[in-house]
């Protein structure tokens, strides 16, 4: 990925955020507490909105049907965007993982070859530095 491609992608993400000013950032606790709406619930929500619109008299005065309508419309508008972003995320994540794995495997090869031929070749310090990645922390001894 060239620096200009990276900048263009980051600018595209910024543009998406600019057009979705309503996005919220939920905490882990908030996510756990919210009732979830999946595919099965979409029909339920649409029918409930129709019922509320056609029969508003049974609802308390404080119930805002228009707010519900806006939420339903936004949810429906976001659905194809969500699917596209999820697909893109999976592709980016898989590529990131694959490239990272290839880079790490190559680094392991470099380390192995450097260890094998490093004695006296001026590589001792570099091999030692690379080896710190595999250093184990001493286990604490507990009296029992």
C-alpha positions as CSV (number, residue, x, y, z in Angstrom):
1,X,0.0,0.0,0.0
2,X,1.5,3.2,-1.1
3,X,1.5,6.2,1.2
4,X,-0.9,8.0,-1.1
5,X,-3.3,5.0,-1.1
6,X,-3.1,4.9,2.7
7,X,-3.9,8.6,2.9
8,X,-6.8,8.2,0.4
9,X,-8.3,5.3,2.5
10,X,-7.9,7.3,5.7
11,X,-9.5,10.3,4.1
12,X,-12.4,8.0,2.9
13,X,-12.9,6.8,6.5
14,X,-12.9,10.5,7.6
15,X,-15.5,11.3,4.9
16,X,-17.7,8.4,6.1
17,X,-17.5,9.8,9.7
18,X,-18.4,13.2,8.4
19,X,-21.5,11.9,6.7
20,X,-22.5,9.9,9.8
21,X,-22.4,12.6,12.5
22,X,-25.0,10.6,14.5
23,X,-22.6,7.8,15.3
24,X,-22.4,7.0,19.0
25,X,-19.6,5.3,21.0
26,X,-21.0,2.9,23.6
27,X,-19.1,1.5,26.5
28,X,-18.9,-2.3,27.0
29,X,-21.4,-2.0,29.9
30,X,-23.9,0.1,27.7
31,X,-23.6,-2.5,25.0
32,X,-24.5,-5.3,27.4
33,X,-27.5,-3.4,28.8
34,X,-29.1,-2.5,25.5
35,X,-31.8,-4.8,24.0
36,X,-30.5,-6.1,20.7
37,X,-32.3,-5.9,17.4
38,X,-31.4,-8.6,14.9
39,X,-33.0,-9.9,11.7
40,X,-35.9,-11.6,13.5
41,X,-36.8,-8.4,15.4
42,X,-36.9,-6.1,12.2
43,X,-40.4,-7.3,11.3
44,X,-41.6,-7.0,14.9
45,X,-40.3,-3.4,15.1
46,X,-41.9,-2.5,11.7
47,X,-45.3,-4.0,12.8
48,X,-45.1,-2.2,16.2
49,X,-44.5,1.1,14.4
50,X,-47.5,0.5,12.2
51,X,-49.6,-0.3,15.2
52,X,-48.5,2.8,17.0
53,X,-49.1,5.1,14.0
54,X,-52.6,3.6,13.3
55,X,-53.6,3.5,17.0
56,X,-51.8,6.2,18.9
57,X,-54.6,6.5,21.5
58,X,-53.5,3.6,23.7
59,X,-50.0,5.0,24.0
60,X,-49.0,7.3,26.8
61,X,-48.7,11.0,25.8
62,X,-45.0,10.9,26.5
63,X,-44.4,8.2,23.8
64,X,-42.9,9.9,20.8
65,X,-44.1,8.0,17.6
66,X,-42.0,10.3,15.4
67,X,-38.9,9.5,17.3
68,X,-39.6,5.8,16.9
69,X,-40.2,6.4,13.2
70,X,-36.8,8.2,12.9
71,X,-35.0,5.4,14.7
72,X,-36.6,2.7,12.5
73,X,-35.8,4.7,9.3
74,X,-32.2,5.2,10.4
75,X,-31.8,1.6,11.4
76,X,-33.2,0.5,8.0
77,X,-31.0,3.1,6.1
78,X,-27.9,1.9,8.0
79,X,-28.5,-1.8,7.4
80,X,-26.9,-2.0,3.9
81,X,-24.1,0.3,5.1
82,X,-23.5,-2.0,8.1
83,X,-23.3,-5.1,5.9
84,X,-20.9,-3.4,3.5
85,X,-18.7,-2.1,6.4
86,X,-18.7,-5.6,8.0
87,X,-17.6,-7.2,4.8
88,X,-14.9,-4.6,4.3
89,X,-13.7,-5.0,7.9
90,X,-13.5,-8.8,7.4
91,X,-11.4,-8.3,4.3
92,X,-9.1,-5.8,5.9
93,X,-8.8,-7.9,9.1
94,X,-8.0,-11.1,7.2
95,X,-5.4,-9.3,5.0
96,X,-3.9,-7.6,8.0
97,X,-3.6,-11.0,9.8
98,X,-2.2,-12.8,6.7
99,X,0.4,-10.0,6.0
100,X,1.4,-9.9,9.7
101,X,1.8,-13.7,9.7
102,X,4.0,-13.6,6.6
103,X,6.1,-10.8,8.0
104,X,6.5,-12.6,11.4
105,X,7.4,-15.9,9.6
106,X,10.0,-14.1,7.6
107,X,11.4,-12.4,10.8
108,X,11.6,-15.8,12.4
109,X,13.6,-17.1,9.4
110,X,16.0,-14.1,9.6
111,X,16.5,-14.8,13.4
112,X,17.1,-18.5,12.8
113,X,19.6,-17.8,10.0
114,X,21.3,-15.1,12.0
115,X,21.7,-17.4,15.1
116,X,23.1,-20.1,12.9
117,X,25.7,-18.0,11.2
118,X,26.0,-15.1,13.6
119,X,28.9,-16.4,15.6
120,X,31.8,-14.1,14.8
121,X,30.0,-12.5,11.9
122,X,29.4,-9.3,13.8
123,X,25.8,-10.3,14.4
124,X,26.0,-11.3,18.1
125,X,24.4,-8.1,19.4
126,X,21.7,-8.1,16.7
127,X,20.9,-11.8,17.5
128,X,20.8,-11.0,21.2
129,X,18.5,-8.1,20.6
130,X,16.1,-10.2,18.4
131,X,16.2,-12.9,21.1
132,X,14.7,-10.7,23.7
133,X,11.4,-11.4,21.9
134,X,11.6,-14.9,23.3
135,X,12.9,-14.2,26.7
136,X,10.8,-15.7,29.5
137,X,10.0,-13.9,32.7
138,X,11.3,-15.9,35.7
139,X,8.5,-17.5,37.6
140,X,8.0,-16.3,41.1
141,X,8.5,-19.0,43.8
142,X,5.7,-19.1,46.3
143,X,6.2,-20.7,49.7
144,X,3.6,-23.3,50.3
